[in-house]
Amino acid sequence: MFILTFQSYSDIPQKRSEFYNQVFDTLFSFHDSMSKMAYVREKLSGLSKEQFEEVLKLFSFISFFEEIFIFPSNYLSDKLNVIKSKKKNLIFDNDKFIQDLQVAIGILNKEGLDYVFPHRSLQEYFAASYIEKLGDQNKKGLYQKLKKEIKKNYSILILKANFYDLLSEIDYKNCCNYLSIPLVEDLYKRIKLIKDIDDNIAYSTYGKLLLNFHFLLKTKDHHTKIHHQIISNEISFTIIHGPNNELELPAESDRIDHTPLLESLNLPIMRERVIDFKKYGDRIIEELKKTIDEIDKSDQEIINLI
């Protein structure tokens, strides 16, 4: 599957989501052509490429959040019936559709009596893509549910690391506005109420900040100042005082371009940074929001050009 994609596209995309999009394009258009003299199998279900993709997004979203990764025949059929009952524009025969996925496209494999994606990351990609296409109100409501799940157990960001990595890449602005920044705000509100920050609180709070910023905020790409304030080992929150009371970066020569693992940091460093987060968290949140606002501002400036 991946080899065929590399053969079809000369360049490897920088974004993971773009690569998975190329994988689907390749499978849909070229599957089986390498061994069948360029013959592309007919799609028995009669669905267009866009409709196939829509069903895959819907099915992947439902199954991913139900934590089902191996699909018995009855589960697959049941979910396809649910999808057709909710999306009246999607009309197809389940057996023909499943055969298309398995034979004509090759995006679903049969193992015994069950079906699986060739790679679980495809399920995660389609699930994230479904969220990206939601309308504003539905998207905001869904992000609220994701926020509650993460607040209950931050290790979800590790267990579903690839999904959240894809989601923040595909839908970055909304992921920030509705999920990651609110999570940082909640941490800030809680830490402000704690007088004495002991090692347990320092470890827990810093770990949550690190997970949030690493998987959701992509600070290294979009929030360079925040990245070096919170994640880089050599830099402390205490350099937050700039001449204009803004976040200030050290000289380029003083920076090391890497993200150390949580276990590489010792408790005194964690405690120091959590204490500084308690002092300056409002400025960090303001800086995060400012970056997102600049995205909207630049779009408005483009619109004003016409």
C-alpha positions as CSV (number, residue, x, y, z in Angstrom):
1,M,0.0,0.0,0.0
2,F,2.7,2.5,1.1
3,I,5.1,1.3,-1.6
4,L,2.5,1.9,-4.3
5,T,1.9,5.4,-3.0
6,F,5.6,6.2,-3.1
7,Q,5.7,4.9,-6.7
8,S,2.8,7.2,-7.7
9,Y,4.1,10.4,-6.0
10,S,7.7,11.6,-6.5
11,D,7.8,13.7,-3.4
12,I,7.0,12.6,0.2
13,P,4.7,15.3,1.7
14,Q,5.9,17.1,4.9
15,K,2.5,16.7,6.5
16,R,1.4,13.2,7.6
17,S,-2.3,13.9,6.7
18,E,-1.3,14.8,3.1
19,F,0.5,11.4,2.9
20,Y,-2.6,9.5,4.0
21,N,-4.7,11.5,1.4
22,Q,-2.2,10.4,-1.2
23,V,-2.5,6.8,0.0
24,F,-6.3,6.8,-0.5
25,D,-6.0,8.5,-3.9
26,T,-3.5,5.9,-5.0
27,L,-5.5,2.9,-3.8
28,F,-8.7,4.3,-5.3
29,S,-7.2,4.9,-8.7
30,F,-4.4,2.4,-9.1
31,H,-5.1,-0.6,-6.9
32,D,-4.5,-3.9,-8.8
33,S,-3.3,-2.0,-11.9
34,M,0.3,-3.0,-11.2
35,S,-0.4,-6.7,-11.6
36,K,-3.4,-6.6,-14.0
37,M,-1.9,-4.7,-17.0
38,A,-3.2,-1.3,-15.8
39,Y,-6.7,-2.6,-15.4
40,V,-8.6,-0.8,-12.6
41,R,-11.4,-2.9,-11.1
42,E,-15.0,-1.7,-11.5
43,K,-16.6,-0.3,-8.3
44,L,-19.7,-2.6,-7.8
45,S,-21.4,-0.2,-5.4
46,G,-21.7,2.6,-7.9
47,L,-20.4,5.2,-5.5
48,S,-18.1,8.1,-6.5
49,K,-14.7,8.6,-5.0
50,E,-16.1,11.4,-2.8
51,Q,-18.9,9.1,-1.5
52,F,-16.4,6.3,-0.7
53,E,-14.4,8.8,1.3
54,E,-17.4,10.1,3.1
55,V,-18.5,6.6,4.2
56,L,-14.9,5.8,5.3
57,K,-14.8,9.0,7.4
58,L,-18.1,8.2,9.0
59,F,-17.3,4.6,9.7
60,S,-13.8,5.4,10.9
61,F,-15.1,8.1,13.3
62,I,-17.7,5.8,14.8
63,S,-15.5,2.8,15.1
64,F,-12.5,4.7,16.4
65,F,-14.4,6.3,19.3
66,E,-16.1,2.9,20.0
67,E,-12.5,1.6,20.2
68,I,-13.2,-1.1,17.7
69,F,-10.2,-1.8,15.4
70,I,-11.1,-5.3,14.2
71,F,-14.5,-5.4,12.5
72,P,-16.7,-8.6,12.5
73,S,-19.0,-8.8,9.5
74,N,-22.1,-8.0,11.5
75,Y,-20.4,-5.0,13.1
76,L,-19.4,-3.6,9.7
77,S,-22.9,-4.1,8.2
78,D,-24.6,-2.6,11.3
79,K,-22.5,0.5,11.2
80,L,-23.0,0.9,7.4
81,N,-26.8,0.7,8.0
82,V,-26.5,3.4,10.7
83,I,-24.6,5.6,8.3
84,K,-27.2,5.1,5.5
85,S,-30.0,5.8,7.9
86,K,-28.4,9.2,8.9
87,K,-27.0,10.2,5.5
88,K,-29.8,9.8,3.0
89,N,-27.6,10.8,0.1
90,L,-25.5,7.6,0.5
91,I,-27.3,4.7,-1.1
92,F,-25.5,1.4,-1.7
93,D,-25.6,-2.3,-1.1
94,N,-23.5,-3.3,1.9
95,D,-22.0,-6.4,0.4
96,K,-21.0,-4.7,-2.8
97,F,-19.5,-1.8,-0.9
98,I,-17.5,-4.1,1.4
99,Q,-16.3,-6.0,-1.7
100,D,-15.2,-2.7,-3.3
101,L,-13.3,-1.7,-0.2
102,Q,-11.6,-5.1,-0.1
103,V,-11.0,-5.9,-3.8
104,A,-11.4,-2.8,-6.0
105,I,-9.7,-0.4,-3.6
106,G,-7.8,-2.6,-1.2
107,I,-8.3,-0.4,1.8
108,L,-9.9,-3.1,3.9
109,N,-8.4,-6.6,4.5
110,K,-10.3,-9.7,5.5
111,E,-8.6,-11.8,8.2
112,G,-10.6,-14.9,8.8
113,L,-14.2,-13.8,9.5
114,D,-13.2,-10.2,10.4
115,Y,-12.1,-7.1,8.5
116,V,-9.3,-4.6,9.3
117,F,-7.6,-1.6,7.8
118,P,-4.2,-2.4,6.3
119,H,-2.8,0.0,8.9
120,R,-4.7,1.4,11.9
121,S,-3.4,4.9,11.2
122,L,-5.8,5.0,8.2
123,Q,-8.8,4.7,10.5
124,E,-7.3,7.5,12.6
125,Y,-6.8,9.7,9.6
126,F,-10.3,9.2,8.3
127,A,-11.7,9.9,11.8
128,A,-9.8,13.1,12.1
129,S,-10.8,14.1,8.6
130,Y,-14.5,13.7,9.5
131,I,-14.1,16.1,12.5
132,E,-12.4,18.6,10.2
133,K,-15.4,18.8,7.9
134,L,-18.0,19.3,10.6
135,G,-19.9,22.6,10.8
136,D,-18.9,25.1,13.5
137,Q,-21.6,24.2,16.0
138,N,-21.1,20.4,15.8
139,K,-17.4,20.8,15.8
140,K,-17.4,22.9,19.0
141,G,-19.7,20.4,20.7
142,L,-17.4,17.5,19.7
143,Y,-14.3,19.3,20.9
144,Q,-16.1,19.8,24.3
145,K,-16.5,16.0,24.5
146,L,-12.8,15.4,23.7
147,K,-11.8,18.0,26.3
148,K,-13.8,16.1,29.0
149,E,-12.2,12.8,28.0
150,I,-8.7,14.3,28.2
151,K,-9.3,16.1,31.5
152,K,-10.4,12.7,33.0
153,N,-7.2,11.0,31.8
154,Y,-4.4,12.9,30.1
155,S,-2.8,9.7,29.1
156,I,-5.4,9.6,26.3
157,L,-3.1,11.9,24.4
158,I,-0.5,9.2,24.5
159,L,-2.9,6.3,23.8
160,K,-4.3,8.2,20.8
161,A,-1.2,10.1,19.9
162,N,-1.3,9.6,16.2
163,F,-5.0,10.6,16.0
164,Y,-4.5,13.8,17.9
165,D,-1.3,14.5,15.9
166,L,-3.4,14.2,12.7
167,L,-6.3,16.2,14.1
168,S,-4.2,19.1,15.2
169,E,-2.5,19.1,11.8
170,I,-5.8,18.9,9.8
171,D,-7.9,21.3,12.0
172,Y,-5.2,23.3,13.8
173,K,-7.1,26.5,14.5
174,N,-10.2,24.9,15.8
175,C,-8.2,22.3,17.8
176,C,-6.5,25.3,19.5
177,N,-9.6,27.4,20.1
178,Y,-11.9,24.6,21.3
179,L,-9.5,22.1,22.9
180,S,-5.9,22.9,23.6
181,I,-6.1,26.5,24.8
182,P,-9.2,25.7,27.0
183,L,-7.2,22.8,28.6
184,V,-4.3,25.2,29.3
185,E,-6.8,27.7,30.8
186,D,-8.2,25.0,33.0
187,L,-4.7,24.0,34.2
188,Y,-3.9,27.7,34.9
189,K,-7.2,28.2,36.9
190,R,-6.4,25.1,39.0
191,I,-2.8,25.8,39.7
192,K,-3.6,29.4,40.8
193,L,-5.6,28.0,43.7
194,I,-2.8,25.9,45.0
195,K,-0.5,27.6,47.5
196,D,2.3,25.1,47.9
197,I,3.3,23.2,44.8
198,D,4.9,19.9,45.9
199,D,6.6,17.4,43.7
200,N,3.5,15.4,42.9
201,I,1.6,18.5,41.7
202,A,4.7,19.7,39.8
203,Y,5.1,16.4,38.1
204,S,1.4,16.1,37.2
205,T,0.9,19.6,36.0
206,Y,4.1,19.8,34.0
207,G,3.3,16.4,32.4
208,K,-0.2,17.7,31.3
209,L,1.3,20.9,29.9
210,L,3.9,18.9,28.0
211,L,1.4,16.5,26.5
212,N,-1.0,19.2,25.6
213,F,1.7,21.3,23.9
214,H,3.4,18.4,22.2
215,F,0.3,16.7,20.7
216,L,-2.2,19.5,20.4
217,L,-0.6,22.9,20.1
218,K,2.4,21.9,18.0
219,T,4.3,24.7,19.7
220,K,7.5,24.1,17.8
221,D,5.8,24.9,14.5
222,H,3.3,27.6,15.5
223,H,4.2,29.0,18.9
224,T,8.0,29.1,19.0
225,K,8.1,31.4,22.0
226,I,5.9,29.1,24.0
227,H,7.7,26.0,22.9
228,H,11.0,27.3,24.3
229,Q,9.4,28.6,27.5
230,I,7.8,25.2,28.4
231,I,9.5,22.4,26.6
232,S,13.2,23.2,25.8
233,N,15.3,21.8,28.6
234,E,17.7,24.7,28.7
235,I,15.2,27.5,29.0
236,S,13.1,28.5,32.0
237,F,9.8,30.3,32.2
238,T,11.7,33.1,34.1
239,I,12.9,34.7,30.8
240,I,9.4,35.7,30.2
241,H,10.2,39.3,31.0
242,G,10.9,41.2,27.8
243,P,11.5,44.9,27.4
244,N,7.8,45.3,26.5
245,N,6.6,42.9,29.1
246,E,6.3,40.2,26.4
247,L,7.6,36.7,26.0
248,E,11.2,36.9,24.9
249,L,13.4,34.2,23.3
250,P,17.1,33.7,24.0
251,A,19.6,34.2,21.3
252,E,19.6,31.7,18.4
253,S,23.0,30.3,19.5
254,D,21.6,29.5,23.0
255,R,18.8,27.3,21.7
256,I,18.8,23.6,21.1
257,D,16.3,22.4,18.6
258,H,14.8,19.4,20.2
259,T,11.9,18.3,22.5
260,P,13.2,16.3,25.5
261,L,11.1,13.5,26.9
262,L,9.3,14.1,30.1
263,E,11.5,11.6,32.0
264,S,14.6,13.5,31.0
265,L,13.5,16.4,33.2
266,N,14.1,16.3,36.9
267,L,11.5,17.3,39.5
268,P,13.2,20.6,40.5
269,I,13.0,21.8,36.9
270,M,9.4,20.7,36.7
271,R,8.5,22.5,39.9
272,E,10.3,25.7,38.9
273,R,8.4,25.8,35.6
274,V,5.0,25.0,37.1
275,I,5.6,27.8,39.7
276,D,6.4,30.2,36.8
277,F,3.3,28.9,34.9
278,K,1.3,29.9,38.0
279,K,2.8,33.4,37.9
280,Y,2.7,34.0,34.2
281,G,0.1,31.6,32.8
282,D,-2.2,34.4,31.8
283,R,0.5,35.9,29.5
284,I,1.2,32.4,28.0
285,I,-2.5,32.0,27.2
286,E,-2.6,35.5,25.8
287,E,0.3,34.6,23.5
288,L,-1.4,31.4,22.3
289,K,-4.6,33.3,21.5
290,K,-2.7,36.0,19.8
291,T,-1.2,33.5,17.3
292,I,-4.6,32.1,16.5
293,D,-6.0,35.6,16.1
294,E,-3.2,36.4,13.6
295,I,-4.4,33.5,11.4
296,D,-7.9,35.1,11.2
297,K,-6.4,38.5,10.7
298,S,-4.3,37.4,7.7
299,D,-7.3,35.7,6.2
300,Q,-9.3,38.9,6.5
301,E,-6.5,40.8,4.8
302,I,-6.6,38.4,1.9
303,I,-10.4,38.7,1.6
304,N,-10.1,42.5,1.6
305,L,-7.8,42.3,-1.5
306,I,-10.8,41.4,-3.7
